[in-house]
Amino acid sequence: SNKTMVCSCLAAGCTCESAFQGIPRANDLRLQIEMQCNALGWLDLSGETLTVQIGDDTFLTSSNGLGPIPRSCEDNCSVYHNIFPTYKDVTQQVSPTGQLFVAITSSARTDYCGAREYLRARVTVHWTSGVLDMLKGDAAWNPQTGQLVYTVPAGYKVSKAQRFALYFPLRNPAGVHAGSALAVEVNTPGGVKAGPTPVVGVVMEAARGAAVAVATLEESTTVQGAENVLVLKIAFNARIGGLSGGLWVTVSGLTGTQTPDTDSLPIELCTLCQFSRDTYQDLPAIAGNEEGKITGTGRWNQERGELSFWLRGPQPTFSIAAEEGNLIGMIRVVNAGAAQAGADATLTVAGELVAGSGAPAAFAVETDLPILTAGVSMEVFSNTLFGYASVDGYARPDAISISFTANHALNYGDRIIISVPGLTTCEMFCADGACEEIGCEGISGFYLDAAEGSVISGGNRNFFEMSWDESAKEMSLTSSGGRAVCANNSFAFSLTPASYSCEDFQCALKALPDDIAASRGSRTISTNALGCRTASEYCSPPTSSSFTNIPVKVMPGAYWGQRTANLSMSVSGEANGRAWFAAQEHKGALYILGGLSSDGFAQTTRVSRDGVKWDNTHTEEAPLPFGARAYFSSASFLGQLWVTG
């Protein structure tokens, strides 16, 4: 037997859902998903992603669990592609009442097939036999006594020692509630009674009322008349929703833009966000411009500056879990043609976040800086790219490449400032979640050459004087005499450790892991070339740059660095080196035992609790009790330090 559903959506970067009913809990329950190529695109080749959710907690992606994508999409849209190498076993994902939920999310933004669809899939559940674990039936509920009565249907029975489960939805109390203790009682038509038997634990605890916890907006540019990307972040203090229609959310006060009214303004995946996708929820995946539908779009009113959309969690609960992270998405608007006062935005939710909780108060949207001011009349840079070869966390990139298009001439003395939180000269030592930075140094007084193909005035050699401010994580580039970057043309250069005469690991620029880099701020590029009379040192707008999508991962052994150069000291204090010794951790300290030095067998034992300060436990006058030795082993055992060999 099988059941098939077709899901599709008309918006880019969207989610389609299929909710199967009456699926038996068979031993051979299998799921088949056939995708038309619109949702597949070129995936890894173009940076697109595909995610499949099965049930409440099973997630598969194009890089984990899905089969390889055929490369025939671009010229054969009539063929559907199976995204599982073999049909997927979904026995554990079917609910006890025979429900199976499947959601497919694609980031594809191109209608490859020209069918005005961005996702189309045939979802089929296959099985040969099976019965439901439990019947879905009606029960009597008394809200005054808090009593639920379920009657076993005719023809069915509950055998001795058989596990029996009842699933039923109840709404939590509207106010704070300490919880309720349950008891189970069984009565038969023949008058036999069992119970009541107390149930361990309490249910229906209500510790707080649902409310908006966070609402923020950030913008990508303050240039007049430019397309401005607004990143919206929303968070609630608890699980909200639960209605199939969703919640009607409005962000108002975004006035002064040149974006006309529309009933389908795209709410997009946050491509500007510089933190891991698994730390937040995609807003477009649960937003829509129609009640009960996920379209990845909202309604926009230019005069009122209002973005409105329905917010609805996935089936079968339709709820949104606060613990799964902030809701983040972005919209695109066109800035005003002249400077204006910043927007004073407010977020409101029509109705109740949770039934019975009451309407939430309007929430003031926070911004780090005023947004939609359109305070800058010219953008200096575009097409900025900052990249490097693949490296592990805290490793030294062999080369860093930087390129940009200058929309304004950069002449002698003009300074370009590139903020790169993901680079550092420090050596990092991390333990128990805390990191220590040592050996942090700035870099200054070195010259960089322009890459071949750069459209410039003057020679390629020694084009920019380069410096690095470690505290600000900023690279400064100042044009040399007789050299200039020509307007409306591209420029590129490469930075290697040899460029700034630091090929040693200790002083070289090192790449931080993505999560640490993201927590330290955004990558931006700006300049003082316009010479504006503003309070800011750099009066061109910071322009977001981008890495080449090569992740920086923390790999085992990535935190290596030198803590001390004076590990083996003689009694006179002279550092004489040591080899063929034994090293052992014992009672919170690190011991260096025996070994060979330049004077022969070492006569001292060195001990340290931090790897920097080392002390002698024995001296040449009070030699080692086990005698001088090398090429041996040691162990910490039964509270004592042991030497063997």
N, C-alpha and C positions, 0 to 999 in steps of 0.2 A: 504494500500500500504506500501511498505518498500523498502529500499535500504541497501545492506550489502557490507562491505569492509573487507578484511582480512589484518591485518598488522602484521609484524614480523621483527625481527632483529637477527643478528648472533653474536653480541658482548655482553659481560656482562655489566650490568649497562647502558642499552641503552634506546632509545626513538623511538617509531614508531608513524607515523602520518597518519591520514585519512582525506581527504578533500572532502566532499560531495558537489555536484553541483545540482541545480534544485530542492531543497527541498522547498515545499510550506509552507507558514506560517499558518499552521493549528492550530486549538485550542487544538488538542489532540496529539501534536508532542511529541514523546517519544524516548529516546535513550536506547538501550540495549548493554551491553558489556559483552561478554563471554570470559573468559581467560583460556588458558591452564596453568597447574600448574607451568610451568617453570618460569613464571613471578611472581608467588605468593610465591613459596617456603614455608617458615614458618613465614615470615613477622615478627610480633612482637616478636616471640620466638627466632628469629635469628638476629634481628636488621635490617631486610630488610624493604624497604619502597616501596610503590606503589603510584604514583601520576597520576591523570587524569586531563588534561586541556581540557575544552570545550569552544569554542569561544576564545575571547581575554582575558577574565578576570575571568573565573570561574575555580577554582582549587579544586579538591577533593583529599583526601589522605586516606591511609589505616586506619588512626585514626580519620578521620573527613569526613563523607559523604559516605563512602563505606561500604558494608555489611560485616558481619563476614566471615572469610575465612575458608572453610572446611579443615579438617585435613586429607583428603583422597588423597592429591596430590602425596605423595611419592609412592603410589602403584597403581594408576589408572590414567595414562596420557591420556586415551581416553576420559575422561569426561571433558567438559568445565564448568567453574563455573561463574555464574552471579555475578558481583561485586557490583551491586546495589540491595538493598533490594526489591525495585520495579523499574520498568522502570523509567528513569530520564526524567523529564519535561525539554525540551530544546527549548521551544517556544521562549524565549527571546534571545537565543544564535544564532539563525539562522539570517543571515544578510538579509537586505531588498532585496538583489538580489538572495536569495535562496541558500546561501553557509553556510555550517556548518563544522567547523574545530575541530577535536578531536586528541589529542596527549596523549600517554600513556608512562610513564617513570617508569621503574622498576630498583631497585638496586640489584636484584638477580644476584648472581655470580656463580650459580651452574646449570648445564644442567641436571635437575632432570630426564627428559624424554629421554635423550640420543639421541635427534634428531638434535643436533648441532644448536639448537635455544635457545635463552635465553628469548624470549618473542614471544608469538603468541596469537592473539586475533581476535575474530569476532565482528565487530562493525556494529550494525544495527539501522537504523532510521525507526520508525513506524509512520504511520498516516492514517486517514480514509478519510479526505477531506481537501480542502483548496486551496487558490489561492495566487499567488505572489502579494505582495503589489505594486510592480513596475516591469516593464519589463526591462530586460537587453538588451540594444540596442546600436547601433552605434551613435556617435555624431561627428559633424565637429568641428575641433579645428584649430584656426588661431594663431600661436605663435607671429606674428607681431603685431596684434591688441589685443591679449590676450582675444579672444572671443570664447566662446563655444556655438554651436547651436545644440539643441536637438529637434527632431521632434517626436511628439506623434504618435505612430503607428496607422494605420487604424484599426477601430473597438474599439478604446479606447478613453476615454475622461477624463478630469480633471473637476470634478464638482465644483460648487460654494462652497467656504469655506472648500474644501477638502485640507488636508495637502499633499504636494507633495515634494519629496526629490530627489535630484540628487547626486549620488556619482561618482566621477571621480578622477583618480590619476594624479597629476602633480608633476614634479620634482622642488624642490626649486632652486632659482638662485645659480649660482656657486660662486658668490661673496657676500659681505655684502649688504643687501637690506632692506629698511625700511618697506616694506610690500605694498600690493595693496588693494585699496578699490574696492568693487564689486558693480555692479548694475544689476538688473534683468529686462528684457524686453520681452513681449509676443506679437506675431503677429499671426493673423488667416488668413486662405486662403481668407476670405471675406474682408480683408483689415483692420480689427479692430486691433488697437494697444493699449497696456497697458504698461505704464512705459516710460522710465526706472525708476525703484525704487531703491534707494540706499540700500545696505545691511549694517547692523550695524557691525562695527569692520573692521579689516584688516586681510589679509591672506598673505601667502608666505613670511613671515618675515625670513630673513637669518642673524643671528647675528654673526655667526662664522663658520669657516671651520672645517670639521671633521678631527680629529687627534687622535693618540694614546696618552693617558694621563698617563697611568701607565703600567709598565711591570716589574715584580719582580720574582725572583726565590729563593726558600729556599730548603735546603737539610736535610735529616734525619740523615746522618752519614758520617763521614770522614774516616771510617775504610777501609783499603786496601782490595780489593777483595770482599767487602760486597755489598749486594743489597742496593742501595741508592734510596730513594724516593725523587723526585724533585717536589716541589709544584710550579706551574706556576699561576701567577695572571696577568690578562690583564684588562685594562679599557680604554674606549674611552670617549671623552669629549662630545659626542652627539650621537643620534641615527644613526646607520650606517647599511650598507647592503642594502637589497632591491632586490637583484638578486637571482633567483631560484637556480643558481649554487653555490652561496656563494662567500666568499673571500679566497684566498690562502695565508695562514699565515705561516711564517717560523721563527723558533728560531734557530739561528746558533751559533757556537763557543763552543758547549758543547763537546769538544774533549777530548780524552784520556780514554774514558770508554771501558769496555770489552763487551759491548752490540752489537751484530752483526746487519748488515743491515736487515731491515724488512719493508714490506709494510703495516703492521697492528700492530703497537705498541699500546697497550691499553692506552687510556687516561681515567683515572679513577676518580670516585667521590673522593672528598678530605676527606678521613677518618681521616687525621691528623689535620684538621682544628678545632680549639677550639672556634668557634663562631657559632651563630645560623644560620641554613641553610637558613632562610628567609632573610638574609642580603646579599646574593650573588647569582650569577647564576652558575649552574653546567656547566662547560666547555664541558664535554663529551656529554651532552644532545644536543649540537648544533655543534659538531665537527665530521668530517669524513675524511676518506682517499680517497674518490671518490667524484667527483664533483656532487653536488646536493643530496648527500646521507648523512644521519646521522648514523654513524656506531660506534661512540665512540672510534675511532682509528686514528692514524696518521702514516706517513711514517718516517722512521728513517734511517739516513746515518751515519755510525760509523766514517768513515774517516773524514768527514766534521763536525761531531758533530751537525747534523741538524735534528730537528723535524719539519715536515711540515704537515699541515692539512687544509681542507676546513672548513670555519666557516660560518654557515648559520643559520639565525633566523627562528622561526617557521612560518608555513603558517598561513594566506594567504599573509602576507606582506613580509616575509623572512628577516625582519629587526631585529636588536638587540638594545634594549633600554638601554641607559647608566644609566638612573635613577633606573633601577631594580637591580643595584649592579655590583660589579666586576665579571669577568668571572674567575672561579677558578677550576683547575683540577690538577691531578698529574700523573707522569709517573715513571716507575721503570727502572733504569739502574744499571749496575754492575761497581763499582769503579775500577780504575786502580790498578795494583798489586804493585805499588811503588808510592812514593810521587811525585807530579808534581805541576807545577804552576796552579793557579786558572783559571777557565774558564772566558773568556771575551765574554759574550753572547750579541747578537743583535737580535731584533725582526723586521721583515720586512713584509709588506703586498703587494702582487703583484696586480697591478691595482689600482682602486680607492675605498676608503671607502664608498663614495656616488658618484653616477654617476655625472660627471661634476666638482668634487671637486679637481681633479688632484691627482697624485700618492703621498702618504704620505712619508715623510722622514723615513729612518731607525731609530729605537729607541733603545738606549742602555738599556739593561736589568739590573735592579738594584739588588744588593745583600747586605745584612747586613754584611756578611763575605764572603771571597773567597770560591767558591764552586768547587767541583770535584778535590780538592787537594789531596785526599787520604793520608792525613798526619799522620794517626794513624794506627799502625800495629796490634792493638789488641783491641777488645771490651770486656769490663769487665762484663757488665750486659746484660741480655736478659730476656724476659718474665716478664717485670716489671709491677706490678699492684698496683694502689693506689686507695683505695675505702673506702666508709663509708656508714652507714645506711642512708636511705632517710631523708633529713632534709629540712626545709624551709630556705630561704635566711636569713643570719645573725644569724641563730640559732646554738647552740652548738651540734656537732655530739656526740652521746653517745660513739661511738668507731670509730677509724680510723685504717684500716688494710693496711699493706704494705707487699708485697712479691716480690721476684725477684730470678732469677737464676744467680749465680756468676760463670763466666767463668774463674775466676782467684781467687786464695786464698786471703782472707782478714784476716790479722793477727793483733796482738795487736798493737794499735796505728794507724792503718789505718782508714781513715775517709771517710765516705760516705756523700755526700751532695745531698739532695733532694729539688729541687726548686718547691714550691707549691704556685703559685700566688693566688689560690683560698682559702687560709686560712689566718686568721688574728686574733690577740688578741684584736684589736681595737673595740670600740663601734662606730657604724656608725649612723650619723644623717643626713638625706637627705631632702632637700627642694628646690623646683624650679630648679631641675636638678643638684644641687651642693651638695656634700656630705662633712661632717665634720667628722674627726676621732679624738677620744679622748680616753684616757686610754690605749694607745698602749704600750705594755711591751714585753720584751724578756723573754725567758724561758731557764734556764740552771741548770746543776748539778743534773739531775735526771737519773735514770737507768731504762732500759726496758728489759723485759724478752724475750727470743726467744720462738716462738710458738712451740708446740709439732709437731714433724715431720720434723723440720728443721735439715738439715745434717750439724752438727757443731762439733767442737772440744772444749771440756770444758763443763761446766754446762750451763743449760738454764737460770738460775737466773742471773739478773744484767749483761746481755750480752753486751748491748750497753749503753754508756753514751750519753744522748740526750740533745740537746739544740735547741732553736728556735731563729733565727735572724729576728725580725719583719721588720726591714727596708729592708732587702734583700728578705724576704719571703722564707727563707731557713731553713730546718731542717738538723742538723748535727748529725751524729751518729758515735761514736768512739768506736772501739772494746776494751773491758776490758782486763785486764791481764789474761793470761792463756786461752783465748778464741779465736776462729778463725772460719770463714766461709769457708767450704771446697770447693775446685774448682769443677766446673761443677755440682753443686748441688743447690737445692732450699733452700730459707730461708724466714721466715715470722715472723711478730710480730704484735701486736695490741697495739694501743695507746688510752688510755682513760683519761679523766680529772683527775682521781685518780692517774694515772701514774706520773703526774707531779704536784701533790698536788694542784690542782686548780679546784675545782668543782663549784666555783662561776662563774656566767655568765660573770662578768666583766673581769676576767683574763684568761678565758678559750679560746682555739682556736675555732674560729667560721668560718663557711663556707660562702663564698661570693656567690652571684648569678652568674650564668654562664657568663652573658654578661660582668660583671665587672671583673671576673676572667680572661676571655679571653683577655680583653684589657690590662691586666698587664703582659702578657707574657705566655710562654709555661711551662708545667710541665716537668722537666728533672731530671735525676739522674746521678751522676758522683762520682769519687773518686780520691784520691791522691795515691792510692795503687801501681801504676806502678813505681812511682818515676822518671818519664821522666824528661829530662832536657829541659824544654820548658818555654816560658814566662808565660804560664798559671799556676795558682796554682793547677788546677785539670787537669791532662794530659790524663785521659781517656775521650773518647768522650761522651758528654751528650746524653743520651738515652731517647727517648720519653717514658714516662709512660702513663698509661691510667686509667681513672676512670671506675667504673663499670656501666656506662651509666645511673646512677641515677641523674636526673637533680636537680639543686638547684634553686628553684623558689622563687621570692620575694612574700611573702604572706601578706595580710593586717595585720598591727600590728607588722611587722617584725623589725621595727626600735626602739623598746623599749630599754631604758637604763636610768640610773640615771644621771640627770644633776646637782643636788645639794642635799646635806643632811641637809641643814639648812634653810628649807622653812619657819618655824614658829619661829620667834625670839621674845623674850621679849625685853623690852626697855633696860634692862641691857646687852643684847647681848647673853643671854643664850638660846640655842636651847631647846625648851620644847615640841615640837610635837603638832599636831592639828588634830582633826577629826570632822566629821559631819558639814563640812563647805560647802559653795557654791563657785564654780569656774566658771569664766566667761571671755571670750575674749571681749575686748571693746577698739575700736580705736587703734588697733595694740598692745595692752598690755594684759597680763593675770592677772586677779585679783583673790585673795583668800580672801573671805569675811567671817567674823564671825567664828563660830565653837566652839569646846570645846578643851581646853588644859588641862594640868595637874593642872593648877591653877584655872580651872573653865572656864567660858565663855571668849573667846578670845576678847581682847579689841583693837586689831590692824587689819588693812587691809594690806595685802602684795600685791605688784604689781611688775611685771617684763616684760621686752621687749625681753629677750633672754632666759629665763628659768634658768639662772645661777645666775645673780645678782638680788636680791630682795630688795625692799625698803618698808618702812612703809608710808602709806598715813595718818594714824592716830596713836596717841600714847595714853598711859594711862592718860596723862595729858590733851590731846585733844581727847576725846573718839569719838566713832562712832556716827554720827548724827542719825542713825536709831536704836541705842541702841544695846547692846549685845544680840546675838541670835544664835541659831543653828537649824538644821533640816529644812532648808528653801531653796527657789529657787531664782535664779537671771536671768536677761536677759538684752541684749543690744538692745535698741529699741528707734527709733527716735533720735539717737545721744546721748542718755543718758543711764546710768546704773541704772537698776531697781532691787529692792529687794522686794520679796513677801513671806509672811508667817512668 
